[in-house]
Amino acid sequence: MQGWIYWIPTEHKIEYLNALLDVGFHTLDFGSFVSPKAIPQMRDTSEVLQALKSSSTKLLAIVANLRGAQEAVQHERIQYLGYPFSVSPTFQQRNTSSTQEESKAQIETIQKMCADAGKELVVYLSMGFGNPYGDAYSRDVLLHWADAFASMGIKILSLADTVGVAPPDDISFALHTLIPQYPQVQFGVHLHSAPHSWQPKLTAAFDAGCTRFDTALMGIGGCPMAADELVGNMDTQWLLQALVQKEMNAGIDTTALEKCKAIAQKIFVPHGMDA
């Protein structure tokens, strides 16, 4: 929702998120405690949270600085805080108005806040497979930052293809390298992809042993602080299709999922998004 240019009424957010809580997902990224000037769509996150029903699905909130983290850890319902750390210095400044070193220091503080509050910090390594700014990038850049945060004690790292440029070989290399090297860390992928290029990326992550996948129903998404407002996230239904092909049971309530899709079409499609 954060990149959607039209205001989504609070009651529609609540209806959609409550429906998603019935599907059986492990975690729901439900909102962001970020500046309302930077991301106006997320200014009602606290109000939305208060209206979400109980569910076995865990809740994750995105934060981009200490102020947002301080607000998020006050909410008992939230189990995970997610922090976007970019391996691109330019994007780190654009996304969080801080340098990489400043952001790393914030992560150290936020991790302690999470530990004190009984919550878990998820660090996203955004622009993890390249960037549109001309910043130096190589596979070693991603491995360097993954090592830095694994050494800091971060237990969940999500490798993010923020602008949808990751070659499947790079996804495979990163996961094949990192998963055995840091068995104490759960590595996930946060992939953005067009409809013609998703399958090789997803296959590369599966074959490397990845078990944590961030997706969005209908593939809606994209980062408003990057140059890809409508380069969507990995479509949830693409992931479920892949699981069926691998004869894996995702534990998903398909009836509840269809209800969610109907709500998503009501919220997003009227403004020009093709289902």
N, C-alpha and C positions, 0 to 999 in steps of 0.2 A: 504493500500500500504506500510506502514512503515516497516512491517516485511518481505516484499517480498525480497528475496535474490538477485534477478536479477534487474538491473537498468531498470526502466520504463522510456522511453524517455519523455521529457517534453511535446512534442506535443501529445503523447498518453494520458498523464494525462489530458491535456486540453480538448481533444476530449471526454474523458470519463466523466469528471466532468461537462462539458457543457451539455452533454446528460442527466446526472442525474438532472440537474437544470430544465429540461423540465417535469419531472415526477410528481411533485406536493408534494414533501416532505416538511415538515415544516422547517427542518434545514439540511444543508449538512456540515459535517466535512470534509473540503477540503484539509487541510494541517497542518503543524506544524512548528512553529518558534523555532527550537531546534538546538543544535550543529550539524553541518554537519559531524563531526567526530563520534558522537554518533549514529546518524540516517542519513546516507548518502542519502537515498532515498528522504528525505525531503529538500534537499539543494536548490531545485528550487521553493520553495513555493511562494516566492515573484513574480517570473516570471509567474508562473501558475496563480496567483491571477489576475494579470494585464490582462490576456486573458479570464477571465470568463465573460460571458454575464450577462446582467441584468435579474433578476428573482424575483418572490415573495418568493422563498426559501431563508431563511436566511443562512449566512455563519458563520461557527465556525472554529476557529483555535486553535490548542493545543499549550500551552506554558509550559515550565518546570522551568523557572526562571525569574528574573526581566528583564534581557536583552531581552529575547524573548517577554515578555509582552510589553516592551517599543517599540519594533518594530511593534508588532501586532496592538497596539492601534493607530498607525499612519495611518492605512488603513481604509478609510471611509466605504468600502464595508463590512468589518467584523462587525457582530453584537454581536457575542459571543466569549469569550475567555474561553478555557477549561483548567483546571489545575488538573493533576493527583496527588491526595494525598493518600498515602497508609496507611492503618491501620496496615500494617506489617512494622516495622522499617527497616528490612533488605531490603525489596523491595523499600522503600522510598530512601534509600541510593543508591541502584542499579539504580533506574529509574531517579532520579534527582540530585544525588550526594549531598544530604543534609539530615539532620536529620528531624524527624517529627516536632520538635519545630522550626527549621529554615524554614521549608516549611510552617508551619502555619503563621509565621511572613511574609513570602513572599506573602502569600495569602492575608493577611491584606493590604499590600501595593498595590498589583495588583487590589484588589477590589476598592481601592480609585482611581487608575488609570482608571479603567473601568468607574466608576461613573463620573469622570471628562471628559471622552471622549464620554459619552453617550452609553456605551456598558454594556453588562451583563456578569458576571462571572459564569461559571458552574464549580463546584468542583466535581470531580470523586472520590469516596471513593473506591480506588482499593484494591484488595485482601480483599474485603469486606465480603467474606464468607469463608475465610480460605486461607492458603498460603503453599507453599512447602518447607519453610525454617525452620520450627519448631518454629517460633515465636508464643508466646502465643496468642490464639484467643478464643473468645467466642462471643455470641450474644451481650453481654454488651460492648465489645470493639467497635463494629460497632456503637451501640447506643451512646456511649460516644463521638465519633468523629462527628457523625451527630449532636448531641446536641451542640458541640463546634462551628460548622460552622453555624448552624441555629441561635445560639445566637450572632454570629458575623454579622448576617444580610445577609448571602448568600441566594439567592432566588431559586437557582436550585442546587439540589444535586442528583448525579447519583450513585446508588449503583452498584458497578462493581464486577462481578464474573470473575476476571482476568484470572484464570487458569481453569475455568469450573468445579469447585468442589461444587457449591452451592446446598444443598438439597432444594427441593421445600418448605419444611416446614420452613426453615430459611428465604427464600425470603418472604414467607407469613407473618411470624412473624415480620420481620423488617418493612415491609410496613404497616401492620395493626397497628403497634405501632407508627410509625413515622408520617403517613399521618394525623391522627386526632390530634396528639400532636402539630404539627407545620403547621397549615393551611396556613400560609403565604409562605411556601416553596413548590415548585414543586419537588416531588421525582420521579426520573426515574430509569430505570435499564439498565445496560450495561452488557449483559449476553454473555458469551462464552459457546458454547455447541457443543457436537458431535451430529450427525444426530439421534442417538437413544435416546437422553435424553432431547431434547429441549422442547417438548410439556408440560410436567409437570411444568417446570420452567416458561414458558410463561403463562400457566394457573394460576399458583400461583400469578404472578404479576398482571394479569388482574383481578382476583377475589378479590384482595386486593385494587383495585381502582387505579392502576397505569395507567397513560395516556401518559407517555414519555418513548419511547423505542429506544435504539440505535441498529441499525442493519447494516449489510453489505451485498450487493448483492452477492449471491452464498456462503455466509458464509465465505468469504475470510477475513483473518485477524489473529490476535494474537499479543501478545506484544513481540517485539524483546528483551526487557530487562528482560523478564521472561523466564520460561523454557517451553514455549508452542507455539513455532513459528507457528505450524500449527493446534493448537486448535483454530478453527475459531470463529469469532463473530456469534451472532444469525443471521441466514439467513433472509434477508428482505422478501423473498417469504414465509417463514414459518409464519412470522408475518401477512402478507397479507392473507394467508390461514386461519389463526385463526380469523381474522376480518370478513372474508366472512362467516365462520361458526357461528359467533355471529351476523350476519346480520348487521354489522356496515360498513358504507361507509367511506373509507379512503381517497376518493378524488384523487385517483391515476390514471394517464393516463397509461393504460396497454400497449398501443402501444409503447409509449415512454419507458416504462420499458423493453419491449422486445428488443428494440434497445440497451439499456444499457447492457442487458445481453449478446448480441452478441459482443459488444465491450469488455466486461469483459472477455469473452472467448478468444478473440483475444489477450488480454494483458496477461492473467494469464495461461490459459490452455496449451499453447505450452511448458511451462517449467515444465510440469508434474502434474499440479493440475487437478484432476478429477472433471469435471463438475457434 
